[in-house]
Amino acid sequence: MRQERKRNSRTFHWELERSKFPTVENDLPEVSQSEEFKRICELRQARVQKVELGSNAPHLILTMEDGRVLFINGYDENHEPWQAGESFVRVGLTVIACPGGEIALFGAEDLVDKP
């Protein structure tokens, strides 16, 4: 019988009030890996209505049409917490939350009109 690895995560959460979004990952509640997978699977058919970045760090905040909010931590001193972009187009934009709270854009030069 295969046993589940015990790994907890504070990567994302969505049972938070907007006024109580955390500033650092350790402020997020810890959940088990199986709970993390369950929560992500529950969003499978959800449609994103609004995409935002946090004001104090590049936290990715996705608001679904049904009102659920997915908060993805955007701050880590050593690693890229998340990245998003178009992967199936020749010219696309990739946005990366970089270590230390910075944002990097790749492909943006192709989207801007040149003089």
C-alpha positions as CSV (number, residue, x, y, z in Angstrom):
1,M,0.0,0.0,0.0
2,R,1.3,3.4,-1.0
3,Q,1.5,6.0,1.8
4,E,1.0,9.7,1.2
5,R,4.1,11.8,1.9
6,K,3.5,14.2,4.7
7,R,4.1,17.6,3.2
8,N,2.4,20.8,4.2
9,S,2.2,23.8,2.1
10,R,1.5,27.5,2.5
11,T,1.5,28.3,-1.2
12,F,-2.1,29.4,-1.7
13,H,-5.3,29.8,0.1
14,W,-8.8,31.1,-0.7
15,E,-10.8,31.1,2.5
16,L,-9.4,34.5,3.4
17,E,-11.2,37.8,3.6
18,R,-9.7,40.5,1.3
19,S,-8.8,42.7,4.3
20,K,-6.8,39.8,5.8
21,F,-4.5,38.8,3.0
22,P,-1.1,37.9,4.4
23,T,2.1,39.8,3.7
24,V,4.4,36.7,4.0
25,E,4.0,33.0,3.4
26,N,4.2,32.1,7.1
27,D,1.0,34.1,7.7
28,L,-0.9,31.6,5.6
29,P,-2.5,28.6,7.3
30,E,-0.6,25.3,6.6
31,V,-2.6,22.6,4.7
32,S,-1.7,19.0,3.8
33,Q,-0.7,18.1,0.3
34,S,-3.9,16.1,-0.2
35,E,-6.0,19.1,1.0
36,E,-4.0,21.4,-1.4
37,F,-4.8,19.0,-4.3
38,K,-8.5,18.8,-3.3
39,R,-8.8,22.6,-3.2
40,I,-7.1,23.1,-6.6
41,C,-9.3,20.4,-8.2
42,E,-12.4,22.2,-6.9
43,L,-11.5,25.1,-9.1
44,R,-11.3,22.9,-12.3
45,Q,-14.3,24.4,-14.0
46,A,-14.2,27.9,-12.4
47,R,-13.9,30.9,-14.6
48,V,-11.6,33.7,-13.6
49,Q,-13.3,37.1,-13.5
50,K,-10.5,39.3,-12.2
51,V,-6.7,39.0,-11.9
52,E,-4.8,41.3,-9.4
53,L,-1.3,41.6,-7.9
54,G,-1.0,42.3,-4.2
55,S,-0.1,45.8,-3.1
56,N,2.8,44.9,-0.7
57,A,4.3,42.0,-2.8
58,P,3.5,40.3,-6.1
59,H,0.9,38.0,-4.6
60,L,-1.3,36.7,-7.4
61,I,-5.0,37.1,-6.6
62,L,-7.6,35.4,-8.8
63,T,-11.3,36.1,-8.3
64,M,-13.6,33.6,-9.8
65,E,-17.1,34.4,-11.2
66,D,-18.7,32.6,-8.3
67,G,-16.9,34.9,-5.8
68,R,-14.2,32.5,-4.6
69,V,-10.7,34.0,-4.4
70,L,-7.5,32.1,-5.0
71,F,-4.6,33.8,-3.2
72,I,-1.1,32.7,-4.4
73,N,1.9,33.7,-2.3
74,G,4.1,36.0,-4.3
75,Y,7.0,36.6,-1.9
76,D,10.0,34.4,-1.3
77,E,13.6,35.5,-0.6
78,N,15.2,32.6,-2.5
79,H,12.7,31.3,-5.1
80,E,10.3,32.4,-7.8
81,P,6.9,31.9,-6.1
82,W,4.9,31.7,-9.4
83,Q,4.9,32.5,-13.1
84,A,2.1,32.9,-15.6
85,G,2.0,33.4,-19.3
86,E,1.1,32.1,-22.7
87,S,2.9,29.0,-23.6
88,F,1.3,28.0,-26.9
89,V,1.8,31.2,-28.9
90,R,4.9,32.3,-30.8
91,V,4.9,35.8,-29.3
92,G,3.6,35.8,-25.7
93,L,4.1,37.5,-22.4
94,T,5.4,35.7,-19.3
95,V,5.1,37.3,-15.9
96,I,7.3,36.0,-13.1
97,A,7.3,36.8,-9.4
98,C,11.0,36.9,-8.6
99,P,12.9,36.3,-5.4
100,G,12.7,39.3,-3.1
101,G,9.3,40.6,-4.3
102,E,10.2,41.8,-7.8
103,I,8.3,41.2,-11.0
104,A,9.9,40.3,-14.4
105,L,8.2,40.5,-17.8
106,F,9.5,38.4,-20.7
107,G,8.1,39.0,-24.2
108,A,6.7,42.4,-23.4
109,E,8.9,44.1,-26.0
110,D,6.9,42.3,-28.7
111,L,3.7,43.7,-27.4
112,V,4.7,47.4,-27.4
113,D,4.6,49.5,-30.6
114,K,8.1,50.6,-31.6
115,P,8.6,54.1,-33.0
